Amino acid sequence: MTLTIEGIINKVPKLREYVQIHSIKKGFSKDEKWKVDLPNDLKYFVKVSDICHAKHKKTAFNYMKKLSLLGAPVPSTVCAVELQKEGKYIEITEFVDGSDAEEILSTLSPQEQFEVGKQAGEALKVIHSIQSESQEKTWGPYIIKKYNNYLKEFEKLEVKYFSLDTAIQYIDSHLHLLKNRPIHFLHDDFHPANIIIHLKRLKAVLDFNQYEWGDPIYDFHNIALYTRNISVPFAIGQIQGYFKGNPPSYFWELYTTYVAMVFVSDIVWSIKNTPNHINQMVQRLNTVLDDHQNFANIIPSWYKENY
């Protein structure tokens, strides 16, 4: 059923004394989002989803609480409410002042971009500090199956924008690296659009709704697709902040394996979900090919050890 923000406020006591409500339209998510101003300069971020997603989202919400206790820069959680009759799941966190990094990085100096990138890498390290207690999932078979499913979907497409030969060859020759990789909590959508910057410093990491369990190195793949196109200094800083310097040699082999895998999935996902943005997909994947010389080089051309 249709539920207005006013209807939500009437059902959530913490919101009833609101002063102003601001709709937030940014992003590809189907969730409804609002900024709600309350007395005493209190500001909440309210997100409303279909209740069918409640279990997954509530788990992510609870991990945000845990990450906050571990010192990760995440928004403070307020409450999560399930409205069974209305079929809605409501999540309330603090509203974080600042601008998303995708918008503001270009206004910072290269050194400032690098420093914020280092802070992002340090934050990602804390996020990855949660290790899976379950012994049921093995990473290698899981991610290979996921990749193979996307490859089958790609082969069904009538329009093919790229030859996958070099990507597939690289993946096939490096699959052995995925055996016995550690399984940790992953953000799985870590890039500047999900990072808030305030006063030239990282303020918060947002949006854990795509959280995953897997190899921590996998969480770097968005650098190739998105981050390096927004800010190379930030991308370098993220890697060096995470590793407290240049990464170990094994990082680049794994990183490029995952980049090659998501090269395939990005084509399929883009055609199915954002058909109006195909040109952007083609452009970013051509950049990936250039950065890695058609997967002949494991270290991308933009990376500098002594930035």
KAKAPE-V724976 format. One record per residue. N is the residue number from 0. RES is the residue in one small letter. SS is DSSP state (H for helix, E for strand, L for the rest). OMEGA is omega as a letter, one per 30 degrees, with the letter a starting at -180 (* if undefined). D_LAST is the distance of its C-alpha to the last C-alpha in Angstrom with 2 decimals. Layout:
{{N;RES;SS;OMEGA;D_LAST} {N;RES;SS;OMEGA;D_LAST}}
This chain:
{{0;m;L;l;53.78} {1;t;L;l;52.17} {2;l;L;a;50.91} {3;t;L;l;49.86} {4;i;H;l;47.43} {5;e;H;l;50.58} {6;g;H;l;52.13} {7;i;H;a;49.12} {8;i;H;a;49.25} {9;n;H;a;52.92} {10;k;H;a;52.18} {11;v;L;a;49.27} {12;p;H;a;50.53} {13;k;H;a;47.10} {14;l;H;a;46.80} {15;r;L;a;50.32} {16;e;L;a;49.73} {17;y;L;l;47.12} {18;v;L;l;46.83} {19;q;E;l;44.85} {20;i;E;l;43.48} {21;h;E;l;40.66} {22;s;E;l;40.21} {23;i;E;a;36.68} {24;k;L;a;36.50} {25;k;L;l;32.82} {26;g;L;a;31.83} {27;f;L;a;33.63} {28;s;L;l;35.40} {29;k;L;l;39.18} {30;d;L;l;39.22} {31;e;E;a;40.63} {32;k;E;l;38.46} {33;w;E;l;39.34} {34;k;E;a;38.23} {35;v;E;l;41.26} {36;d;E;l;41.71} {37;l;E;l;44.07} {38;p;L;l;45.65} {39;n;L;l;43.81} {40;d;L;l;40.57} {41;l;E;a;40.16} {42;k;E;l;38.29} {43;y;E;l;38.32} {44;f;E;a;36.69} {45;v;E;a;39.50} {46;k;E;a;39.11} {47;v;E;a;42.20} {48;s;E;l;42.36} {49;d;E;a;45.17} {50;i;H;l;46.59} {51;c;H;l;46.20} {52;h;H;a;42.48} {53;a;H;a;43.30} {54;k;H;a;42.97} {55;h;H;a;39.44} {56;k;H;a;38.27} {57;k;H;l;40.00} {58;t;H;l;38.35} {59;a;H;l;34.89} {60;f;H;a;36.12} {61;n;H;l;37.16} {62;y;H;l;33.84} {63;m;H;l;32.21} {64;k;H;a;34.59} {65;k;H;a;33.55} {66;l;H;l;29.81} {67;s;H;l;30.52} {68;l;H;l;32.31} {69;l;L;l;29.37} {70;g;L;l;27.15} {71;a;L;l;25.38} {72;p;L;l;24.92} {73;v;E;l;27.67} {74;p;L;l;30.59} {75;s;L;l;33.66} {76;t;E;l;36.38} {77;v;E;l;39.81} {78;c;E;l;42.15} {79;a;E;a;42.82} {80;v;E;l;46.23} {81;e;E;l;48.04} {82;l;E;a;50.80} {83;q;L;a;52.83} {84;k;L;a;55.51} {85;e;L;l;53.07} {86;g;L;a;50.78} {87;k;E;l;47.66} {88;y;E;a;44.89} {89;i;E;a;43.44} {90;e;E;a;40.26} {91;i;E;l;39.45} {92;t;E;l;36.27} {93;e;E;l;35.09} {94;f;L;a;33.75} {95;v;L;l;30.20} {96;d;L;l;29.59} {97;g;L;l;26.50} {98;s;E;l;25.10} {99;d;E;a;23.63} {100;a;H;l;19.93} {101;e;H;a;20.83} {102;e;H;a;22.72} {103;i;H;a;20.73} {104;l;H;a;16.98} {105;s;H;l;17.54} {106;t;H;a;19.03} {107;l;L;l;16.01} {108;s;L;l;13.37} {109;p;H;l;9.91} {110;q;H;l;8.86} {111;e;H;l;12.07} {112;q;H;l;11.51} {113;f;H;a;8.42} {114;e;H;l;10.83} {115;v;H;l;13.69} {116;g;H;l;12.08} {117;k;H;l;11.73} {118;q;H;l;15.34} {119;a;H;l;16.34} {120;g;H;l;15.22} {121;e;H;l;17.17} {122;a;H;l;20.05} {123;l;H;l;20.15} {124;k;H;l;20.45} {125;v;H;l;23.47} {126;i;H;a;24.92} {127;h;L;a;24.86} {128;s;L;l;26.61} {129;i;L;a;29.91} {130;q;E;a;31.33} {131;s;L;l;34.22} {132;e;L;a;37.58} {133;s;L;l;39.30} {134;q;L;a;39.91} {135;e;L;a;41.19} {136;k;L;l;38.05} {137;t;L;a;36.29} {138;w;H;a;32.99} {139;g;H;a;33.27} {140;p;H;a;36.65} {141;y;H;a;35.78} {142;i;H;l;32.61} {143;i;H;l;34.25} {144;k;H;l;37.31} {145;k;H;l;35.32} {146;y;H;a;33.58} {147;n;H;l;36.98} {148;n;H;l;38.56} {149;y;H;l;36.05} {150;l;H;l;36.60} {151;k;H;l;40.33} {152;e;H;l;39.86} {153;f;H;a;37.82} {154;e;H;l;40.65} {155;k;H;a;43.11} {156;l;L;l;41.39} {157;e;L;a;43.33} {158;v;L;l;40.35} {159;k;L;a;37.45} {160;y;L;a;34.34} {161;f;L;l;32.54} {162;s;L;a;33.58} {163;l;L;a;32.37} {164;d;H;a;33.18} {165;t;H;l;29.73} {166;a;H;a;28.52} {167;i;H;l;31.73} {168;q;H;l;31.56} {169;y;H;a;28.09} {170;i;H;a;29.28} {171;d;H;a;32.53} {172;s;H;a;30.96} {173;h;H;a;28.68} {174;l;H;a;31.11} {175;h;H;a;31.87} {176;l;H;a;28.47} {177;l;H;a;29.72} {178;k;L;l;32.57} {179;n;L;l;32.70} {180;r;L;a;29.38} {181;p;L;a;29.37} {182;i;L;a;30.55} {183;h;E;l;28.98} {184;f;E;a;29.14} {185;l;E;l;26.83} {186;h;L;l;26.15} {187;d;L;l;26.29} {188;d;L;a;25.29} {189;f;L;l;21.88} {190;h;L;a;20.08} {191;p;H;a;19.54} {192;a;H;l;23.27} {193;n;H;l;24.18} {194;i;E;l;21.96} {195;i;E;l;23.27} {196;i;E;l;21.30} {197;h;E;a;23.33} {198;l;L;l;22.50} {199;k;L;l;18.74} {200;r;E;l;18.77} {201;l;E;a;19.49} {202;k;E;a;23.27} {203;a;E;l;24.45} {204;v;E;a;24.09} {205;l;L;l;27.11} {206;d;L;l;29.38} {207;f;L;a;30.01} {208;n;L;l;32.91} {209;q;L;a;31.45} {210;y;L;a;30.74} {211;e;E;l;31.14} {212;w;E;a;31.48} {213;g;E;a;29.48} {214;d;L;l;26.55} {215;p;H;a;23.54} {216;i;H;l;21.27} {217;y;H;a;23.39} {218;d;H;l;22.09} {219;f;H;a;18.73} {220;h;H;l;20.56} {221;n;H;l;20.38} {222;i;H;a;16.67} {223;a;H;a;17.98} {224;l;H;a;20.95} {225;y;H;a;19.88} {226;t;H;a;16.56} {227;r;H;l;14.39} {228;n;H;l;17.16} {229;i;H;a;16.90} {230;s;L;l;13.19} {231;v;H;l;10.35} {232;p;H;l;7.87} {233;f;H;a;10.70} {234;a;H;l;11.07} {235;i;H;l;7.76} {236;g;H;l;8.53} {237;q;H;a;12.04} {238;i;H;a;11.59} {239;q;H;l;9.70} {240;g;H;l;12.17} {241;y;H;a;14.97} {242;f;H;a;14.47} {243;k;L;a;13.23} {244;g;L;l;10.41} {245;n;L;a;10.19} {246;p;L;l;13.43} {247;p;L;a;16.58} {248;s;H;a;17.76} {249;y;H;a;20.50} {250;f;H;a;18.23} {251;w;H;l;17.39} {252;e;H;l;21.10} {253;l;H;l;22.24} {254;y;H;a;19.70} {255;t;H;l;20.77} {256;t;H;l;24.38} {257;y;H;l;24.29} {258;v;H;l;22.63} {259;a;H;l;25.47} {260;m;H;a;27.98} {261;v;H;l;26.98} {262;f;H;l;26.93} {263;v;H;a;30.67} {264;s;H;a;31.27} {265;d;H;l;29.44} {266;i;H;a;31.94} {267;v;H;a;34.90} {268;w;H;a;33.85} {269;s;H;a;33.09} {270;i;H;a;36.41} {271;k;H;a;38.35} {272;n;H;a;36.77} {273;t;L;a;35.18} {274;p;H;l;37.20} {275;n;H;a;36.59} {276;h;H;a;32.85} {277;i;H;a;33.09} {278;n;H;l;31.37} {279;q;H;l;28.22} {280;m;H;a;28.41} {281;v;H;a;28.85} {282;q;H;a;25.92} {283;r;H;l;23.42} {284;l;H;l;24.80} {285;n;H;l;24.69} {286;t;H;l;20.97} {287;v;H;l;20.74} {288;l;H;l;22.83} {289;d;H;a;20.73} {290;d;H;a;17.44} {291;h;L;l;19.29} {292;q;L;a;21.68} {293;n;L;l;24.64} {294;f;L;l;23.50} {295;a;L;l;23.49} {296;n;L;l;19.80} {297;i;L;l;18.74} {298;i;L;a;14.95} {299;p;L;a;14.39} {300;s;L;a;13.30} {301;w;L;a;10.68} {302;y;L;l;8.59} {303;k;L;a;5.60} {304;e;L;a;5.93} {305;n;L;a;3.76} {306;y;L;*;0.00}}
